[in-house]
Amino acid sequence: MSIWPEAAGRQSAPAGRGTVLVTGAGSGLGRAIGLALAERGYRVFGTVRDSQRARDLEAEHAGPHQSLRYLPL
């Protein structure tokens, strides 16, 4: 079941389409959502409370998730 009924049946966004902001992207559910959306072609900006954590995550995901950027708060 999709939380967005109009999106039912869609597996991914077309390349270059869709930008999202994910809060709490440094760990847990926020991180999982950010990674999943980036893998589906969305441009993702994720907020992180700790600036060092943001840098570590940027380095960790530099190759496979170019469309995922972390923003320290």
C-alpha positions as CSV (number, residue, x, y, z in Angstrom):
1,M,0.0,0.0,0.0
2,S,1.4,3.4,-1.0
3,I,1.1,6.4,1.2
4,W,0.6,8.4,-2.0
5,P,-2.3,6.7,-3.9
6,E,-1.5,8.6,-7.1
7,A,2.0,7.1,-7.1
8,A,0.7,3.5,-6.9
9,G,2.4,1.3,-9.5
10,R,5.4,3.6,-10.1
11,Q,8.7,2.1,-9.3
12,S,11.0,5.0,-9.8
13,A,11.1,8.6,-10.9
14,P,12.5,9.4,-14.4
15,A,16.1,10.5,-14.3
16,G,16.6,14.2,-13.4
17,R,13.1,14.4,-12.0
18,G,12.1,15.0,-8.5
19,T,13.9,16.7,-5.6
20,V,13.2,15.7,-2.0
21,L,14.3,16.9,1.4
22,V,14.6,14.1,4.0
23,T,15.0,15.2,7.6
24,G,16.9,13.0,10.0
25,A,18.8,11.4,7.1
26,G,21.9,10.6,9.3
27,S,20.5,7.3,10.6
28,G,17.5,5.0,10.9
29,L,14.4,5.5,8.9
30,G,15.5,8.9,7.5
31,R,18.7,7.4,6.1
32,A,16.9,4.4,4.6
33,I,14.4,6.7,2.9
34,G,17.1,8.9,1.5
35,L,19.1,6.0,0.1
36,A,16.0,4.4,-1.4
37,L,14.9,7.6,-3.1
38,A,18.4,8.2,-4.4
39,E,18.5,4.7,-5.9
40,R,15.2,5.4,-7.6
41,G,16.5,8.5,-9.3
42,Y,15.4,11.3,-7.1
43,R,17.8,14.1,-6.1
44,V,17.9,13.9,-2.4
45,F,19.0,16.4,0.2
46,G,19.2,15.0,3.7
47,T,19.5,16.9,6.9
48,V,21.9,15.8,9.6
49,R,22.4,17.4,13.1
50,D,26.2,16.7,13.3
51,S,28.4,18.3,10.6
52,Q,31.1,15.6,11.0
53,R,28.4,12.9,10.5
54,A,27.3,14.8,7.3
55,R,30.9,14.7,6.0
56,D,31.3,11.0,6.9
57,L,28.1,10.2,5.1
58,E,29.1,12.2,2.0
59,A,32.3,10.3,1.8
60,E,30.6,7.0,2.3
61,H,28.1,7.6,-0.5
62,A,30.2,9.5,-2.9
63,G,30.2,6.8,-5.6
64,P,26.9,4.9,-5.6
65,H,24.6,7.8,-4.6
66,Q,25.8,10.9,-6.3
67,S,22.2,12.3,-6.1
68,L,22.2,12.1,-2.3
69,R,23.7,15.1,-0.4
70,Y,23.8,15.6,3.3
71,L,23.2,19.1,4.9
72,P,24.4,19.7,8.4
73,L,22.0,21.8,10.6
